[in-house]
């Protein structure tokens, strides 16, 4: 058994249990992680794509070099979601494109390569979870973090930082109710509490 496999099993919840994964709530913590990963183009690209899109980790890992080699900020790429099998269009912002370009210039790729490929092959979702946990631990974040943290961080800041509406976020995540979206983004309690703080 490899070291990576041991780490993957150690980080799995026990059968029958559920652990709620959290978003990274503070923008300063996001910037700190970016600085931490500044000399690791592949890690930084993964983190940047993850927090700037609502892609699941499995879909990020499925991106091939030819899909993004010539992409410009504001342009779309097409991705087939692994979970649903649906094709969806995704617009990439400047931060994502910059991170991808830095990654492509740091490593030799050949036609057909996946973007996130190491010496042992294409990265796995479990491997990404180990990485995310490690990044958060290194900057002393308390809570439970894993691969899904990246997607949740995008949604959390779309709502809390940019004031995006719940119906729009429901559509982005494919949720059926606003409560589901609030619970998913771990902001239900905060929004309810803020209502009671309104003084009449």
C-alpha positions in Angstrom: 0.0 0.0 0.0 1.4 3.4 -1.0 1.7 6.4 1.4 -1.0 8.2 -0.7 -3.4 5.3 -0.3 -2.8 5.2 3.5 -3.6 9.0 3.7 -6.8 8.5 1.6 -8.1 5.8 3.9 -7.2 7.7 7.1 -9.2 10.7 5.8 -12.3 8.8 5.0 -15.3 9.0 7.4 -16.3 5.8 9.1 -19.0 3.8 7.3 -22.5 5.2 8.1 -21.2 8.5 9.4 -21.4 11.9 7.6 -19.0 14.8 8.1 -20.0 18.2 6.9 -17.3 19.8 4.8 -17.0 23.6 5.2 -16.1 26.5 2.8 -13.2 28.8 3.4 -15.1 31.8 4.7 -12.4 34.5 5.1 -11.0 36.1 2.0 -7.7 36.7 3.9 -7.4 32.9 4.4 -7.9 32.4 0.6 -5.1 34.8 -0.1 -2.9 33.1 2.5 -3.4 29.8 0.8 -2.6 31.3 -2.6 0.7 32.6 -1.2 1.4 29.2 0.3 1.0 27.6 -3.2 2.7 30.4 -5.2 5.7 28.1 -6.1 3.5 25.1 -6.9 1.7 25.9 -10.2 -0.4 22.7 -10.3 -1.6 23.1 -6.7 -2.3 26.8 -7.3 -4.2 26.1 -10.5 -6.4 23.4 -8.8 -7.2 25.8 -5.9 -7.9 28.7 -8.2 -10.2 26.8 -10.5 -11.9 25.2 -7.5 -12.8 28.5 -5.8 -13.7 30.3 -9.0 -16.1 27.8 -10.4 -18.8 25.5 -9.1 -17.2 22.4 -10.6 -16.9 19.2 -8.5 -13.3 18.1 -8.0 -14.0 15.0 -10.2 -14.9 17.4 -13.1 -11.8 19.6 -12.5 -9.6 16.6 -12.7 -11.2 15.6 -16.0 -10.1 18.8 -17.7 -7.7 18.1 -20.6 -4.9 20.4 -21.7 -6.4 21.0 -25.2 -9.6 22.3 -23.6 -7.8 25.2 -21.9 -4.5 25.7 -23.8 -5.8 28.7 -25.8 -8.6 29.9 -23.6 -8.9 33.6 -22.8 -10.7 35.3 -19.8 -14.4 35.4 -20.4 -14.4 32.5 -22.8 -16.2 29.2 -22.2 -15.2 25.6 -22.2 -17.5 22.6 -22.3 -17.3 19.9 -19.6 -19.3 16.7 -19.2 -20.2 16.3 -15.6 -19.0 13.0 -14.2 -21.9 12.8 -11.7 -24.8 13.7 -14.1 -23.3 13.0 -17.5 -24.6 16.3 -18.7 -22.6 18.7 -20.9 -22.3 22.2 -19.4 -20.6 25.4 -20.5 -18.3 27.1 -18.1 -17.0 30.6 -18.3 -13.4 31.1 -17.0 -12.4 34.3 -15.4 -9.0 36.1 -15.4 -7.7 34.4 -12.2 -8.4 31.0 -13.6 -6.9 31.6 -17.0 -3.7 33.1 -15.4 -3.3 30.1 -13.1 -3.8 27.7 -16.0 -1.3 29.5 -18.2 1.3 29.4 -15.4 0.7 25.7 -15.0 1.0 25.0 -18.7 4.3 27.0 -18.9 5.8 25.1 -15.9 5.3 21.5 -17.2 5.7 19.5 -20.4 2.3 18.2 -21.6 1.5 16.1 -24.7 -1.7 16.0 -26.6 -4.4 14.2 -24.7 -2.9 14.8 -21.2 -5.1 15.7 -18.3 -4.3 19.0 -16.7 -3.7 17.5 -13.3 -1.3 14.7 -13.8 1.6 13.7 -11.6 4.3 11.0 -11.6 1.7 8.4 -10.5 -0.9 9.4 -13.1 -4.0 11.6 -13.0 -4.9 13.0 -9.6 -7.8 11.5 -7.7 -10.6 13.2 -5.7 -9.2 11.5 -2.6 -5.7 13.0 -3.3 -7.3 16.5 -3.7 -9.0 16.1 -0.4 -5.7 15.3 1.3 -4.2 18.4 -0.3 -7.1 20.7 0.7 -6.9 19.4 4.3 -3.2 20.0 4.4 -3.5 23.6 3.0 -6.1 24.5 5.6 -4.2 22.9 8.4 -1.0 24.7 7.5 -2.7 28.1 7.9 -4.4 26.9 11.1 -8.0 26.8 9.9 -10.3 25.0 12.3 -13.0 22.8 10.9 -13.4 20.0 8.4 -12.1 20.6 4.9 -11.8 18.4 1.8 -12.2 18.5 -2.0 -15.7 19.8 -1.8 -14.5 22.8 0.2 -13.4 24.4 -3.1 -16.9 24.3 -4.7 -18.5 25.4 -1.4 -16.1 28.3 -1.1 -17.2 29.5 -4.6 -20.8 29.4 -3.6 -20.3 30.9 -0.1 -18.6 34.0 -1.5 -21.0 34.3 -4.4 -23.7 34.7 -1.7 -21.9 36.4 1.2 -19.2 38.5 -0.6 -20.9 39.3 -3.9 -24.6 39.2 -2.8 -25.7 36.7 -5.5 -29.3 35.7 -5.2 -30.4 32.3 -3.8 -32.4 31.4 -7.0 -29.3 31.9 -9.1 -27.2 29.8 -6.8 -29.9 27.1 -6.6 -29.7 26.9 -10.4 -25.9 26.8 -10.4 -25.8 23.9 -7.9 -28.9 22.1 -9.2 -30.7 22.4 -5.8 -34.4 22.1 -5.4 -34.9 24.4 -2.5 -33.3 27.6 -1.1 -32.9 25.8 2.3 -30.8 23.1 0.6 -28.5 25.8 -0.9 -28.1 27.6 2.4 -27.3 24.4 4.2 -24.9 23.3 1.5 -23.0 26.6 1.8 -23.0 26.5 5.6 -24.6 29.9 5.9 -28.1 29.0 7.1 -27.4 29.9 10.7 -25.7 33.2 9.9 -28.5 34.4 7.7 -31.2 33.4 10.2 -29.3 35.1 13.0 -28.9 38.3 11.1 -32.7 38.5 10.7 -33.1 38.5 14.5 -30.5 41.3 14.8 -32.6 43.7 12.8 -33.9 46.4 15.2 -37.4 47.9 14.8 
